């Protein structure tokens, strides 16, 4: 049987760990952008302009604005 230290040395484990880190970073970036949406809207930017500047879908921007 493998113990945890041996499993952590495998390529499959390392690849999965890297993939998880990448997903976490992407989710964090998206979360940061979504938090900025209401502030940008209050500052006078249109939903279309916000979507363009943040490189996000207009429907998502409108949903965030309507929920605040």
PDB file of N, CA, C, O and CB in Angstrom:
ATOM      1  N   UNK A   1       0.841  -1.191   0.000  1.00  0.00           N
ATOM      2  CA  UNK A   1       0.000   0.000   0.000  1.00  0.00           C
ATOM      3  C   UNK A   1       0.880   1.246   0.000  1.00  0.00           C
ATOM      4  O   UNK A   1       1.986   1.257   0.541  1.00  0.00           O
ATOM      5  CB  UNK A   1      -0.954   0.003   1.222  1.00  0.00           C
ATOM      6  N   UNK A   2       0.362   2.270  -0.612  1.00  0.00           N
ATOM      7  CA  UNK A   2       1.045   3.561  -0.602  1.00  0.00           C
ATOM      8  C   UNK A   2       0.633   4.330   0.640  1.00  0.00           C
ATOM      9  O   UNK A   2      -0.520   4.267   1.066  1.00  0.00           O
ATOM     10  CB  UNK A   2       0.726   4.374  -1.885  1.00  0.00           C
ATOM     11  N   UNK A   3       1.572   5.050   1.213  1.00  0.00           N
ATOM     12  CA  UNK A   3       1.168   5.968   2.266  1.00  0.00           C
ATOM     13  C   UNK A   3       1.030   7.356   1.651  1.00  0.00           C
ATOM     14  O   UNK A   3       1.363   7.554   0.482  1.00  0.00           O
ATOM     15  CB  UNK A   3       2.196   5.969   3.450  1.00  0.00           C
ATOM     16  N   UNK A   4       0.551   8.296   2.414  1.00  0.00           N
ATOM     17  CA  UNK A   4       0.244   9.619   1.891  1.00  0.00           C
ATOM     18  C   UNK A   4       1.475  10.297   1.294  1.00  0.00           C
ATOM     19  O   UNK A   4       1.376  10.946   0.253  1.00  0.00           O
ATOM     20  CB  UNK A   4      -0.341  10.486   2.987  1.00  0.00           C
ATOM     21  N   UNK A   5       2.608  10.157   1.925  1.00  0.00           N
ATOM     22  CA  UNK A   5       3.832  10.788   1.413  1.00  0.00           C
ATOM     23  C   UNK A   5       4.190  10.239   0.038  1.00  0.00           C
ATOM     24  O   UNK A   5       4.641  10.989  -0.828  1.00  0.00           O
ATOM     25  CB  UNK A   5       5.003  10.569   2.390  1.00  0.00           C
ATOM     26  N   UNK A   6       3.997   8.955  -0.170  1.00  0.00           N
ATOM     27  CA  UNK A   6       4.302   8.349  -1.472  1.00  0.00           C
ATOM     28  C   UNK A   6       3.297   8.796  -2.531  1.00  0.00           C
ATOM     29  O   UNK A   6       3.667   9.048  -3.678  1.00  0.00           O
ATOM     30  CB  UNK A   6       4.305   6.813  -1.364  1.00  0.00           C
ATOM     31  N   UNK A   7       2.049   8.893  -2.150  1.00  0.00           N
ATOM     32  CA  UNK A   7       1.014   9.338  -3.088  1.00  0.00           C
ATOM     33  C   UNK A   7       1.297  10.773  -3.540  1.00  0.00           C
ATOM     34  O   UNK A   7       1.130  11.101  -4.715  1.00  0.00           O
ATOM     35  CB  UNK A   7      -0.393   9.243  -2.438  1.00  0.00           C
ATOM     36  N   UNK A   8       1.724  11.622  -2.607  1.00  0.00           N
ATOM     37  CA  UNK A   8       2.022  13.009  -2.934  1.00  0.00           C
ATOM     38  C   UNK A   8       3.184  13.143  -3.917  1.00  0.00           C
ATOM     39  O   UNK A   8       3.337  14.183  -4.557  1.00  0.00           O
ATOM     40  CB  UNK A   8       2.332  13.777  -1.673  1.00  0.00           C
ATOM     41  N   UNK A   9       3.984  12.118  -4.038  1.00  0.00           N
ATOM     42  CA  UNK A   9       5.121  12.139  -4.959  1.00  0.00           C
ATOM     43  C   UNK A   9       4.734  11.736  -6.382  1.00  0.00           C
ATOM     44  O   UNK A   9       5.524  11.915  -7.310  1.00  0.00           O
ATOM     45  CB  UNK A   9       6.210  11.219  -4.451  1.00  0.00           C
ATOM     46  N   UNK A  10       3.542  11.201  -6.561  1.00  0.00           N
ATOM     47  CA  UNK A  10       3.154  10.714  -7.885  1.00  0.00           C
ATOM     48  C   UNK A  10       2.819  11.871  -8.822  1.00  0.00           C
ATOM     49  O   UNK A  10       2.413  12.949  -8.390  1.00  0.00           O
ATOM     50  CB  UNK A  10       1.957   9.766  -7.774  1.00  0.00           C
ATOM     51  N   UNK A  11       2.998  11.619 -10.096  1.00  0.00           N
ATOM     52  CA  UNK A  11       2.699  12.644 -11.109  1.00  0.00           C
ATOM     53  C   UNK A  11       1.199  12.967 -11.126  1.00  0.00           C
ATOM     54  O   UNK A  11       0.820  14.126 -11.292  1.00  0.00           O
ATOM     55  CB  UNK A  11       3.159  12.169 -12.515  1.00  0.00           C
ATOM     56  N   UNK A  12       0.365  11.972 -10.960  1.00  0.00           N
ATOM     57  CA  UNK A  12      -1.085  12.191 -10.957  1.00  0.00           C
ATOM     58  C   UNK A  12      -1.464  13.155  -9.834  1.00  0.00           C
ATOM     59  O   UNK A  12      -2.247  14.081 -10.045  1.00  0.00           O
ATOM     60  CB  UNK A  12      -1.847  10.845 -10.797  1.00  0.00           C
ATOM     61  N   UNK A  13      -0.918  12.942  -8.664  1.00  0.00           N
ATOM     62  CA  UNK A  13      -1.205  13.822  -7.528  1.00  0.00           C
ATOM     63  C   UNK A  13      -0.709  15.241  -7.811  1.00  0.00           C
ATOM     64  O   UNK A  13      -1.429  16.213  -7.583  1.00  0.00           O
ATOM     65  CB  UNK A  13      -0.551  13.274  -6.239  1.00  0.00           C
ATOM     66  N   UNK A  14       0.517  15.350  -8.306  1.00  0.00           N
ATOM     67  CA  UNK A  14       1.100  16.660  -8.590  1.00  0.00           C
ATOM     68  C   UNK A  14       0.297  17.409  -9.655  1.00  0.00           C
ATOM     69  O   UNK A  14       0.061  18.611  -9.533  1.00  0.00           O
ATOM     70  CB  UNK A  14       2.553  16.505  -9.043  1.00  0.00           C
ATOM     71  N   UNK A  15      -0.121  16.684 -10.705  1.00  0.00           N
ATOM     72  CA  UNK A  15      -0.926  17.302 -11.755  1.00  0.00           C
ATOM     73  C   UNK A  15      -2.264  17.786 -11.214  1.00  0.00           C
ATOM     74  O   UNK A  15      -2.709  18.887 -11.539  1.00  0.00           O
ATOM     75  CB  UNK A  15      -1.151  16.320 -12.901  1.00  0.00           C
ATOM     76  N   UNK A  16      -2.900  16.968 -10.393  1.00  0.00           N
ATOM     77  CA  UNK A  16      -4.193  17.341  -9.809  1.00  0.00           C
ATOM     78  C   UNK A  16      -4.034  18.550  -8.887  1.00  0.00           C
ATOM     79  O   UNK A  16      -4.892  19.432  -8.846  1.00  0.00           O
ATOM     80  CB  UNK A  16      -4.803  16.150  -9.031  1.00  0.00           C
ATOM     81  N   UNK A  17      -2.945  18.577  -8.162  1.00  0.00           N
ATOM     82  CA  UNK A  17      -2.682  19.693  -7.256  1.00  0.00           C
ATOM     83  C   UNK A  17      -2.498  20.986  -8.050  1.00  0.00           C
ATOM     84  O   UNK A  17      -3.045  22.024  -7.678  1.00  0.00           O
ATOM     85  CB  UNK A  17      -1.434  19.409  -6.390  1.00  0.00           C
ATOM     86  N   UNK A  18      -1.738  20.931  -9.130  1.00  0.00           N
ATOM     87  CA  UNK A  18      -1.523  22.105  -9.978  1.00  0.00           C
ATOM     88  C   UNK A  18      -2.832  22.578 -10.600  1.00  0.00           C
ATOM     89  O   UNK A  18      -3.101  23.778 -10.664  1.00  0.00           O
ATOM     90  CB  UNK A  18      -0.501  21.790 -11.079  1.00  0.00           C
ATOM     91  N   UNK A  19      -3.641  21.630 -11.055  1.00  0.00           N
ATOM     92  CA  UNK A  19      -4.924  21.972 -11.651  1.00  0.00           C
ATOM     93  C   UNK A  19      -5.821  22.664 -10.628  1.00  0.00           C
ATOM     94  O   UNK A  19      -6.504  23.638 -10.943  1.00  0.00           O
ATOM     95  CB  UNK A  19      -5.612  20.716 -12.204  1.00  0.00           C
ATOM     96  N   UNK A  20      -5.808  22.152  -9.412  1.00  0.00           N
ATOM     97  CA  UNK A  20      -6.592  22.764  -8.342  1.00  0.00           C
ATOM     98  C   UNK A  20      -6.133  24.179  -8.040  1.00  0.00           C
ATOM     99  O   UNK A  20      -6.955  25.064  -7.805  1.00  0.00           O
ATOM    100  CB  UNK A  20      -6.511  21.923  -7.088  1.00  0.00           C
ATOM    101  N   UNK A  21      -4.830  24.394  -8.045  1.00  0.00           N
ATOM    102  CA  UNK A  21      -4.299  25.742  -7.806  1.00  0.00           C
ATOM    103  C   UNK A  21      -4.736  26.693  -8.910  1.00  0.00           C
ATOM    104  O   UNK A  21      -5.133  27.827  -8.639  1.00  0.00           O
ATOM    105  CB  UNK A  21      -2.761  25.714  -7.711  1.00  0.00           C
ATOM    106  N   UNK A  22      -4.664  26.235 -10.148  1.00  0.00           N
ATOM    107  CA  UNK A  22      -5.062  27.068 -11.278  1.00  0.00           C
ATOM    108  C   UNK A  22      -6.542  27.424 -11.190  1.00  0.00           C
ATOM    109  O   UNK A  22      -6.921  28.576 -11.399  1.00  0.00           O
ATOM    110  CB  UNK A  22      -4.766  26.354 -12.604  1.00  0.00           C
ATOM    111  N   UNK A  23      -7.372  26.440 -10.883  1.00  0.00           N
ATOM    112  CA  UNK A  23      -8.811  26.704 -10.748  1.00  0.00           C
ATOM    113  C   UNK A  23      -9.072  27.707  -9.631  1.00  0.00           C
ATOM    114  O   UNK A  23      -9.917  28.591  -9.770  1.00  0.00           O
ATOM    115  CB  UNK A  23      -9.580  25.394 -10.476  1.00  0.00           C
ATOM    116  N   UNK A  24      -8.358  27.570  -8.540  1.00  0.00           N
ATOM    117  CA  UNK A  24      -8.517  28.501  -7.424  1.00  0.00           C
ATOM    118  C   UNK A  24      -8.141  29.924  -7.802  1.00  0.00           C
ATOM    119  O   UNK A  24      -8.823  30.876  -7.423  1.00  0.00           O
ATOM    120  CB  UNK A  24      -7.680  28.050  -6.250  1.00  0.00           C
ATOM    121  N   UNK A  25      -7.059  30.064  -8.547  1.00  0.00           N
ATOM    122  CA  UNK A  25      -6.640  31.389  -8.990  1.00  0.00           C
ATOM    123  C   UNK A  25      -7.671  32.009  -9.924  1.00  0.00           C
ATOM    124  O   UNK A  25      -8.000  33.190  -9.809  1.00  0.00           O
ATOM    125  CB  UNK A  25      -5.283  31.312  -9.684  1.00  0.00           C
ATOM    126  N   UNK A  26      -8.176  31.200 -10.848  1.00  0.00           N
ATOM    127  CA  UNK A  26      -9.176  31.709 -11.789  1.00  0.00           C
ATOM    128  C   UNK A  26     -10.455  32.114 -11.071  1.00  0.00           C
ATOM    129  O   UNK A  26     -11.043  33.151 -11.379  1.00  0.00           O
ATOM    130  CB  UNK A  26      -9.489  30.661 -12.855  1.00  0.00           C
ATOM    131  N   UNK A  27     -10.884  31.302 -10.120  1.00  0.00           N
ATOM    132  CA  UNK A  27     -12.081  31.628  -9.349  1.00  0.00           C
ATOM    133  C   UNK A  27     -11.872  32.910  -8.551  1.00  0.00           C
ATOM    134  O   UNK A  27     -12.780  33.734  -8.440  1.00  0.00           O
ATOM    135  CB  UNK A  27     -12.450  30.469  -8.409  1.00  0.00           C
ATOM    136  N   UNK A  28     -10.683  33.076  -8.000  1.00  0.00           N
ATOM    137  CA  UNK A  28     -10.371  34.282  -7.236  1.00  0.00           C
ATOM    138  C   UNK A  28     -10.386  35.527  -8.107  1.00  0.00           C
ATOM    139  O   UNK A  28     -10.889  36.574  -7.699  1.00  0.00           O
ATOM    140  CB  UNK A  28      -9.019  34.142  -6.568  1.00  0.00           C
ATOM    141  N   UNK A  29      -9.836  35.411  -9.300  1.00  0.00           N
ATOM    142  CA  UNK A  29      -9.836  36.550 -10.225  1.00  0.00           C
ATOM    143  C   UNK A  29     -11.265  36.923 -10.619  1.00  0.00           C
ATOM    144  O   UNK A  29     -11.617  38.101 -10.660  1.00  0.00           O
ATOM    145  CB  UNK A  29      -9.004  36.225 -11.486  1.00  0.00           C
ATOM    146  N   UNK A  30     -12.079  35.913 -10.908  1.00  0.00           N
ATOM    147  CA  UNK A  30     -13.469  36.174 -11.274  1.00  0.00           C
ATOM    148  C   UNK A  30     -14.208  36.821 -10.112  1.00  0.00           C
ATOM    149  O   UNK A  30     -14.966  37.771 -10.308  1.00  0.00           O
ATOM    150  CB  UNK A  30     -14.173  34.874 -11.698  1.00  0.00           C
ATOM    151  N   UNK A  31     -13.993  36.314  -8.914  1.00  0.00           N
ATOM    152  CA  UNK A  31     -14.655  36.872  -7.736  1.00  0.00           C
ATOM    153  C   UNK A  31     -14.278  38.339  -7.546  1.00  0.00           C
ATOM    154  O   UNK A  31     -15.131  39.162  -7.214  1.00  0.00           O
ATOM    155  CB  UNK A  31     -14.290  36.065  -6.482  1.00  0.00           C
ATOM    156  N   UNK A  32     -13.010  38.666  -7.755  1.00  0.00           N
ATOM    157  CA  UNK A  32     -12.569  40.047  -7.627  1.00  0.00           C
ATOM    158  C   UNK A  32     -13.225  40.950  -8.651  1.00  0.00           C
ATOM    159  O   UNK A  32     -13.630  42.069  -8.337  1.00  0.00           O
ATOM    160  CB  UNK A  32     -11.070  40.129  -7.760  1.00  0.00           C
ATOM    161  N   UNK A  33     -13.328  40.464  -9.876  1.00  0.00           N
ATOM    162  CA  UNK A  33     -13.987  41.244 -10.922  1.00  0.00           C
ATOM    163  C   UNK A  33     -15.456  41.474 -10.577  1.00  0.00           C
ATOM    164  O   UNK A  33     -15.977  42.579 -10.733  1.00  0.00           O
ATOM    165  CB  UNK A  33     -13.862  40.536 -12.282  1.00  0.00           C
ATOM    166  N   UNK A  34     -16.117  40.414 -10.107  1.00  0.00           N
ATOM    167  CA  UNK A  34     -17.544  40.540  -9.783  1.00  0.00           C
ATOM    168  C   UNK A  34     -17.780  41.497  -8.622  1.00  0.00           C
ATOM    169  O   UNK A  34     -18.803  42.180  -8.583  1.00  0.00           O
ATOM    170  CB  UNK A  34     -18.133  39.174  -9.449  1.00  0.00           C
ATOM    171  N   UNK A  35     -16.854  41.552  -7.685  1.00  0.00           N
ATOM    172  CA  UNK A  35     -16.987  42.487  -6.569  1.00  0.00           C
ATOM    173  C   UNK A  35     -16.851  43.932  -7.037  1.00  0.00           C
ATOM    174  O   UNK A  35     -17.404  44.842  -6.419  1.00  0.00           O
ATOM    175  CB  UNK A  35     -15.942  42.185  -5.495  1.00  0.00           C
ATOM    176  N   UNK A  36     -16.119  44.144  -8.124  1.00  0.00           N
ATOM    177  CA  UNK A  36     -15.915  45.495  -8.642  1.00  0.00           C
ATOM    178  C   UNK A  36     -17.117  46.003  -9.427  1.00  0.00           C
ATOM    179  O   UNK A  36     -17.280  47.213  -9.585  1.00  0.00           O
ATOM    180  CB  UNK A  36     -14.683  45.531  -9.518  1.00  0.00           C
ATOM    181  N   UNK A  37     -17.950  45.115  -9.914  1.00  0.00           N
ATOM    182  CA  UNK A  37     -19.063  45.507 -10.782  1.00  0.00           C
ATOM    183  C   UNK A  37     -19.970  46.558 -10.147  1.00  0.00           C
ATOM    184  O   UNK A  37     -20.199  47.594 -10.770  1.00  0.00           O
ATOM    185  CB  UNK A  37     -19.881  44.291 -11.145  1.00  0.00           C
ATOM    186  N   UNK A  38     -20.496  46.348  -8.945  1.00  0.00           N
ATOM    187  CA  UNK A  38     -21.386  47.366  -8.372  1.00  0.00           C
ATOM    188  C   UNK A  38     -20.693  48.721  -8.194  1.00  0.00           C
ATOM    189  O   UNK A  38     -21.312  49.767  -8.386  1.00  0.00           O
ATOM    190  CB  UNK A  38     -21.919  46.888  -7.029  1.00  0.00           C
ATOM    191  N   UNK A  39     -19.429  48.699  -7.832  1.00  0.00           N
ATOM    192  CA  UNK A  39     -18.690  49.953  -7.652  1.00  0.00           C
ATOM    193  C   UNK A  39     -18.531  50.697  -8.973  1.00  0.00           C
ATOM    194  O   UNK A  39     -18.686  51.916  -9.035  1.00  0.00           O
ATOM    195  CB  UNK A  39     -17.313  49.676  -7.038  1.00  0.00           C
ATOM    196  N   UNK A  40     -18.225  49.956 -10.015  1.00  0.00           N
ATOM    197  CA  UNK A  40     -18.076  50.573 -11.328  1.00  0.00           C
ATOM    198  C   UNK A  40     -19.408  51.119 -11.833  1.00  0.00           C
ATOM    199  O   UNK A  40     -19.463  52.181 -12.453  1.00  0.00           O
ATOM    200  CB  UNK A  40     -17.508  49.565 -12.326  1.00  0.00           C
ATOM    201  N   UNK A  41     -20.466  50.385 -11.562  1.00  0.00           N
ATOM    202  CA  UNK A  41     -21.802  50.836 -11.972  1.00  0.00           C
ATOM    203  C   UNK A  41     -22.188  52.115 -11.219  1.00  0.00           C
ATOM    204  O   UNK A  41     -22.714  53.058 -11.809  1.00  0.00           O
ATOM    205  CB  UNK A  41     -22.856  49.722 -11.717  1.00  0.00           C
ATOM    206  N   UNK A  42     -21.920  52.133  -9.913  1.00  0.00           N
ATOM    207  CA  UNK A  42     -22.215  53.323  -9.113  1.00  0.00           C
ATOM    208  C   UNK A  42     -21.370  54.514  -9.560  1.00  0.00           C
ATOM    209  O   UNK A  42     -21.784  55.664  -9.408  1.00  0.00           O
ATOM    210  CB  UNK A  42     -21.973  53.038  -7.627  1.00  0.00           C
ATOM    211  N   UNK A  43     -20.197  54.241 -10.106  1.00  0.00           N
ATOM    212  CA  UNK A  43     -19.316  55.312 -10.588  1.00  0.00           C
ATOM    213  C   UNK A  43     -19.760  55.842 -11.948  1.00  0.00           C
ATOM    214  O   UNK A  43     -19.172  56.788 -12.473  1.00  0.00           O
ATOM    215  CB  UNK A  43     -17.877  54.812 -10.677  1.00  0.00           C
ATOM    216  N   UNK A  44     -20.803  55.230 -12.517  1.00  0.00           N
ATOM    217  CA  UNK A  44     -21.362  55.753 -13.744  1.00  0.00           C
ATOM    218  C   UNK A  44     -21.060  54.969 -15.009  1.00  0.00           C
ATOM    219  O   UNK A  44     -21.483  55.374 -16.092  1.00  0.00           O
ATOM    220  CB  UNK A  44     -20.895  57.103 -13.920  1.00  0.00           C
ATOM    221  N   UNK A  45     -20.347  53.866 -14.907  1.00  0.00           N
ATOM    222  CA  UNK A  45     -20.084  53.057 -16.095  1.00  0.00           C
ATOM    223  C   UNK A  45     -21.326  52.259 -16.455  1.00  0.00           C
ATOM    224  O   UNK A  45     -22.036  51.768 -15.577  1.00  0.00           O
ATOM    225  CB  UNK A  45     -18.880  52.115 -15.867  1.00  0.00           C
ATOM    226  N   UNK A  46     -21.579  52.134 -17.730  1.00  0.00           N
ATOM    227  CA  UNK A  46     -22.720  51.347 -18.192  1.00  0.00           C
ATOM    228  C   UNK A  46     -22.392  49.855 -18.051  1.00  0.00           C
ATOM    229  O   UNK A  46     -21.222  49.474 -18.022  1.00  0.00           O
ATOM    230  CB  UNK A  46     -23.080  51.702 -19.673  1.00  0.00           C
ATOM    231  N   UNK A  47     -23.418  49.026 -17.964  1.00  0.00           N
ATOM    232  CA  UNK A  47     -23.165  47.580 -17.913  1.00  0.00           C
ATOM    233  C   UNK A  47     -22.342  47.093 -19.119  1.00  0.00           C
ATOM    234  O   UNK A  47     -21.487  46.217 -18.988  1.00  0.00           O
ATOM    235  CB  UNK A  47     -24.497  46.820 -17.855  1.00  0.00           C
ATOM    236  N   UNK A  48     -22.613  47.670 -20.273  1.00  0.00           N
ATOM    237  CA  UNK A  48     -21.873  47.271 -21.471  1.00  0.00           C
ATOM    238  C   UNK A  48     -20.393  47.604 -21.333  1.00  0.00           C
ATOM    239  O   UNK A  48     -19.534  46.798 -21.689  1.00  0.00           O
ATOM    240  CB  UNK A  48     -22.453  47.958 -22.714  1.00  0.00           C
ATOM    241  N   UNK A  49     -20.098  48.785 -20.819  1.00  0.00           N
ATOM    242  CA  UNK A  49     -18.704  49.223 -20.648  1.00  0.00           C
ATOM    243  C   UNK A  49     -18.010  48.374 -19.591  1.00  0.00           C
ATOM    244  O   UNK A  49     -16.848  48.004 -19.758  1.00  0.00           O
ATOM    245  CB  UNK A  49     -18.643  50.720 -20.255  1.00  0.00           C
ATOM    246  N   UNK A  50     -18.711  48.064 -18.508  1.00  0.00           N
ATOM    247  CA  UNK A  50     -18.142  47.220 -17.457  1.00  0.00           C
ATOM    248  C   UNK A  50     -17.794  45.849 -18.025  1.00  0.00           C
ATOM    249  O   UNK A  50     -16.704  45.329 -17.784  1.00  0.00           O
ATOM    250  CB  UNK A  50     -19.126  47.081 -16.271  1.00  0.00           C
ATOM    251  N   UNK A  51     -18.719  45.269 -18.775  1.00  0.00           N
ATOM    252  CA  UNK A  51     -18.481  43.954 -19.375  1.00  0.00           C
ATOM    253  C   UNK A  51     -17.268  43.992 -20.291  1.00  0.00           C
ATOM    254  O   UNK A  51     -16.451  43.071 -20.303  1.00  0.00           O
ATOM    255  CB  UNK A  51     -19.718  43.484 -20.156  1.00  0.00           C
ATOM    256  N   UNK A  52     -17.163  45.059 -21.049  1.00  0.00           N
ATOM    257  CA  UNK A  52     -16.047  45.197 -21.986  1.00  0.00           C
ATOM    258  C   UNK A  52     -14.722  45.331 -21.226  1.00  0.00           C
ATOM    259  O   UNK A  52     -13.746  44.656 -21.554  1.00  0.00           O
ATOM    260  CB  UNK A  52     -16.264  46.421 -22.908  1.00  0.00           C
ATOM    261  N   UNK A  53     -14.691  46.182 -20.237  1.00  0.00           N
ATOM    262  CA  UNK A  53     -13.452  46.439 -19.496  1.00  0.00           C
ATOM    263  C   UNK A  53     -12.997  45.242 -18.667  1.00  0.00           C
ATOM    264  O   UNK A  53     -11.801  44.983 -18.539  1.00  0.00           O
ATOM    265  CB  UNK A  53     -13.635  47.635 -18.590  1.00  0.00           C
ATOM    266  N   UNK A  54     -13.965  44.512 -18.104  1.00  0.00           N
ATOM    267  CA  UNK A  54     -13.613  43.357 -17.270  1.00  0.00           C
ATOM    268  C   UNK A  54     -13.552  42.056 -18.061  1.00  0.00           C
ATOM    269  O   UNK A  54     -13.221  41.001 -17.521  1.00  0.00           O
ATOM    270  CB  UNK A  54     -14.611  43.212 -16.142  1.00  0.00           C
ATOM    271  N   UNK A  55     -13.880  42.148 -19.359  1.00  0.00           N
ATOM    272  CA  UNK A  55     -13.876  40.971 -20.226  1.00  0.00           C
ATOM    273  C   UNK A  55     -14.800  39.877 -19.679  1.00  0.00           C
ATOM    274  O   UNK A  55     -14.424  38.709 -19.576  1.00  0.00           O
ATOM    275  CB  UNK A  55     -12.447  40.428 -20.378  1.00  0.00           C
ATOM    276  N   UNK A  56     -16.024  40.297 -19.333  1.00  0.00           N
ATOM    277  CA  UNK A  56     -17.031  39.386 -18.806  1.00  0.00           C
ATOM    278  C   UNK A  56     -18.300  39.493 -19.648  1.00  0.00           C
ATOM    279  O   UNK A  56     -18.506  40.475 -20.362  1.00  0.00           O
ATOM    280  CB  UNK A  56     -17.331  39.694 -17.315  1.00  0.00           C
ATOM    281  N   UNK A  57     -19.132  38.485 -19.554  1.00  0.00           N
ATOM    282  CA  UNK A  57     -20.394  38.438 -20.278  1.00  0.00           C
ATOM    283  C   UNK A  57     -21.344  39.509 -19.762  1.00  0.00           C
ATOM    284  O   UNK A  57     -21.488  39.690 -18.552  1.00  0.00           O
ATOM    285  CB  UNK A  57     -21.035  37.051 -20.155  1.00  0.00           C
ATOM    286  N   UNK A  58     -21.990  40.216 -20.678  1.00  0.00           N
ATOM    287  CA  UNK A  58     -22.927  41.276 -20.309  1.00  0.00           C
ATOM    288  C   UNK A  58     -24.059  40.746 -19.432  1.00  0.00           C
ATOM    289  O   UNK A  58     -24.471  41.422 -18.488  1.00  0.00           O
ATOM    290  CB  UNK A  58     -23.504  41.928 -21.562  1.00  0.00           C
ATOM    291  N   UNK A  59     -24.563  39.561 -19.724  1.00  0.00           N
ATOM    292  CA  UNK A  59     -25.629  38.978 -18.914  1.00  0.00           C
ATOM    293  C   UNK A  59     -25.210  38.782 -17.467  1.00  0.00           C
ATOM    294  O   UNK A  59     -26.003  38.992 -16.549  1.00  0.00           O
ATOM    295  CB  UNK A  59     -26.062  37.655 -19.500  1.00  0.00           C
ATOM    296  N   UNK A  60     -23.974  38.384 -17.268  1.00  0.00           N
ATOM    297  CA  UNK A  60     -23.449  38.205 -15.909  1.00  0.00           C
ATOM    298  C   UNK A  60     -23.361  39.558 -15.197  1.00  0.00           C
ATOM    299  O   UNK A  60     -23.709  39.673 -14.022  1.00  0.00           O
ATOM    300  CB  UNK A  60     -22.052  37.520 -15.946  1.00  0.00           C
ATOM    301  N   UNK A  61     -22.902  40.560 -15.908  1.00  0.00           N
ATOM    302  CA  UNK A  61     -22.800  41.902 -15.325  1.00  0.00           C
ATOM    303  C   UNK A  61     -24.184  42.397 -14.915  1.00  0.00           C
ATOM    304  O   UNK A  61     -24.363  42.919 -13.815  1.00  0.00           O
ATOM    305  CB  UNK A  61     -22.147  42.892 -16.326  1.00  0.00           C
ATOM    306  N   UNK A  62     -25.159  42.232 -15.802  1.00  0.00           N
ATOM    307  CA  UNK A  62     -26.520  42.678 -15.485  1.00  0.00           C
ATOM    308  C   UNK A  62     -27.095  41.939 -14.293  1.00  0.00           C
ATOM    309  O   UNK A  62     -27.809  42.524 -13.479  1.00  0.00           O
ATOM    310  CB  UNK A  62     -27.429  42.492 -16.685  1.00  0.00           C
ATOM    311  N   UNK A  63     -26.786  40.653 -14.188  1.00  0.00           N
ATOM    312  CA  UNK A  63     -27.268  39.862 -13.051  1.00  0.00           C
ATOM    313  C   UNK A  63     -26.672  40.370 -11.739  1.00  0.00           C
ATOM    314  O   UNK A  63     -27.370  40.471 -10.731  1.00  0.00           O
ATOM    315  CB  UNK A  63     -26.924  38.374 -13.246  1.00  0.00           C
ATOM    316  N   UNK A  64     -25.392  40.684 -11.759  1.00  0.00           N
ATOM    317  CA  UNK A  64     -24.722  41.195 -10.552  1.00  0.00           C
ATOM    318  C   UNK A  64     -25.313  42.551 -10.157  1.00  0.00           C
ATOM    319  O   UNK A  64     -25.582  42.805  -8.983  1.00  0.00           O
ATOM    320  CB  UNK A  64     -23.185  41.321 -10.785  1.00  0.00           C
ATOM    321  N   UNK A  65     -25.508  43.406 -11.141  1.00  0.00           N
ATOM    322  CA  UNK A  65     -26.074  44.734 -10.854  1.00  0.00           C
ATOM    323  C   UNK A  65     -27.482  44.610 -10.289  1.00  0.00           C
ATOM    324  O   UNK A  65     -27.829  45.313  -9.340  1.00  0.00           O
ATOM    325  CB  UNK A  65     -26.092  45.605 -12.128  1.00  0.00           C
ATOM    326  N   UNK A  66     -28.286  43.740 -10.848  1.00  0.00           N
ATOM    327  CA  UNK A  66     -29.672  43.616 -10.378  1.00  0.00           C
ATOM    328  C   UNK A  66     -29.767  42.985  -8.999  1.00  0.00           C
ATOM    329  O   UNK A  66     -30.773  43.160  -8.312  1.00  0.00           O
ATOM    330  CB  UNK A  66     -30.480  42.799 -11.360  1.00  0.00           C
ATOM    331  N   UNK A  67     -28.753  42.265  -8.587  1.00  0.00           N
ATOM    332  CA  UNK A  67     -28.791  41.624  -7.270  1.00  0.00           C
ATOM    333  C   UNK A  67     -28.292  42.556  -6.160  1.00  0.00           C
ATOM    334  O   UNK A  67     -28.340  42.199  -4.983  1.00  0.00           O
ATOM    335  CB  UNK A  67     -27.954  40.349  -7.289  1.00  0.00           C
ATOM    336  N   UNK A  68     -27.819  43.734  -6.528  1.00  0.00           N
ATOM    337  CA  UNK A  68     -27.336  44.691  -5.510  1.00  0.00           C
ATOM    338  C   UNK A  68     -28.265  45.836  -5.335  1.00  0.00           C
ATOM    339  O   UNK A  68     -28.005  46.723  -4.522  1.00  0.00           O
ATOM    340  CB  UNK A  68     -25.978  45.216  -5.865  1.00  0.00           C
TER     341      UNK A  68
END
